[in-house]
């Protein structure tokens, strides 16, 4: 009986060693002999990784809608300032988090306030969805803002980056 128990332990140790060798040492690190999280967790077309500090430089800067009506200024220190027709309608910290491995094209951006209001108090709508959509190639991503207007219609605003934020 004790021999069967010892043989089971020996087989378990052998299998765990094989698992470590082939799965964790070879597959997860790409056969390089060491862990390389950048190679294992490529997340979007801008080649940013599971590290929010790498995505901030991609987001920071001035963004504008195609028709020029909407502008967004993003910086890590001050968050986002969103303007419509030259009037500020939102000032908020900006949060986002990468949590899952694999290629991610859409990154949800979170703001504290979801209601866009002009300085004179008129509502432009409520943010339904806001995020960054990556595309292959540097600088080719867009911001996308989906609004539910006061009349319950929906509007989608797409922003292109116009200039980088100065450090």
C-alpha positions in Angstrom: 0.0 0.0 0.0 2.8 2.4 0.8 4.5 1.6 -2.5 1.4 2.6 -4.4 1.2 5.9 -2.5 4.9 6.6 -3.1 4.5 5.8 -6.8 1.5 8.2 -7.0 3.6 11.0 -5.5 6.5 10.2 -7.9 4.1 10.4 -10.9 2.6 13.6 -9.6 6.0 15.2 -9.3 7.0 14.1 -12.8 3.8 15.5 -14.3 4.2 18.8 -12.5 7.8 19.1 -13.7 6.7 18.4 -17.3 3.9 20.9 -17.1 6.3 23.6 -15.8 8.9 22.8 -18.5 6.5 22.7 -21.5 3.8 25.1 -20.5 5.2 27.8 -18.2 8.8 27.8 -19.5 8.2 27.2 -23.2 4.7 28.2 -24.3 4.1 31.2 -22.0 7.4 32.9 -22.7 7.6 32.0 -26.3 10.6 29.6 -25.8 12.9 32.5 -24.9 13.9 31.0 -21.5 12.5 33.9 -19.5 9.1 35.6 -19.1 8.4 38.4 -21.5 5.0 39.9 -20.6 5.2 42.4 -23.5 5.3 39.5 -26.0 2.7 37.5 -24.2 0.1 40.3 -23.8 0.0 42.5 -26.9 -3.3 44.3 -26.5 -4.0 46.7 -29.3 -3.0 48.0 -32.7 -0.9 50.8 -31.2 1.3 48.2 -29.6 0.5 49.1 -26.1 0.5 46.5 -23.4 -1.0 45.6 -20.0 0.4 48.7 -18.6 -1.7 51.9 -18.5 1.4 54.1 -18.4 2.1 52.9 -22.0 -1.4 53.9 -23.2 -1.4 57.4 -21.7 1.0 58.8 -24.4 -1.3 57.4 -27.1 -4.3 59.1 -25.5 -2.6 62.4 -24.5 -3.1 65.3 -26.8 -5.8 67.2 -28.6 -8.5 65.4 -30.5 -11.1 66.9 -32.8 -14.2 65.6 -34.6 -14.2 65.7 -38.4 -16.7 68.6 -38.6 -14.6 70.5 -36.0 -17.6 70.9 -33.6 -16.2 68.7 -30.9 -12.8 68.9 -29.3 -11.1 66.8 -26.5 -7.9 67.6 -24.7 -6.5 64.7 -22.7 -3.6 64.6 -20.2 -2.7 62.2 -17.5 -2.6 65.0 -14.9 -5.8 66.8 -15.7 -7.9 64.0 -17.3 -10.2 65.1 -20.2 -11.7 68.5 -21.1 -14.4 68.0 -23.7 -15.8 71.0 -25.7 -18.6 71.4 -28.1 -18.8 74.5 -30.3 -15.9 76.1 -28.3 -17.7 75.7 -25.0 -16.5 73.3 -22.3 -19.1 70.7 -21.6 -17.1 68.2 -19.5 -14.0 68.3 -17.3 -13.3 65.0 -15.6 -10.6 62.7 -14.5 -10.1 59.9 -17.1 -9.8 56.2 -16.1 -9.2 53.1 -18.0 -7.8 49.6 -17.2 -6.6 46.7 -19.3 -7.6 43.5 -17.5 -7.6 40.8 -20.1 -4.9 39.3 -22.2 -5.2 39.1 -26.0 -5.5 41.7 -28.7 -8.0 44.4 -27.7 -9.2 47.0 -30.2 -11.6 48.9 -27.9 -10.6 50.4 -24.5 -13.5 51.8 -22.5 -12.7 55.2 -21.0 -14.5 56.2 -17.8 -15.4 59.7 -16.7 -16.9 60.9 -13.4 -19.8 62.8 -14.9 -21.9 61.4 -17.8 -24.0 64.4 -18.5 -22.7 67.0 -21.0 -23.8 70.5 -20.0 -23.0 73.8 -21.5 -21.8 76.7 -19.3 -25.4 78.2 -19.5 -26.9 75.0 -18.2 -28.2 73.4 -21.4 -27.9 69.6 -21.6 -26.3 68.2 -24.8 -26.9 64.7 -23.7 -25.7 61.8 -21.6 -22.6 59.7 -22.4 -23.7 56.2 -23.3 -20.3 54.9 -24.3 -16.9 56.5 -24.5 -13.7 54.8 -25.6 -10.5 54.6 -27.6 -10.5 52.4 -30.7 -7.1 51.3 -31.8 -6.1 50.6 -35.3 -3.0 49.1 -36.8 -0.2 51.7 -37.2 0.9 54.4 -34.9 -1.4 57.4 -34.4 -4.2 55.9 -36.3 -6.6 55.3 -33.4 -9.8 57.2 -32.7 -11.9 58.3 -29.7 -15.5 57.4 -30.0 -18.3 59.1 -28.0 -21.9 57.8 -28.1 -24.4 60.2 -26.7 -28.1 59.9 -25.8 -29.5 63.3 -26.7 -32.2 65.0 -24.5 -34.8 64.2 -27.2 -33.7 60.5 -26.8 -32.0 60.3 -30.2 -28.4 59.1 -30.4 -25.3 60.7 -31.7 -21.9 59.2 -32.3 -18.9 61.5 -32.4 -15.6 60.2 -33.7 -12.4 62.1 -32.8 -9.0 62.1 -34.6 -5.9 63.2 -32.8 -4.7 66.6 -34.1 -1.6 67.1 -31.9 0.5 65.5 -29.2 0.4 66.7 -25.6 3.6 68.6 -24.7 5.4 67.1 -21.8 
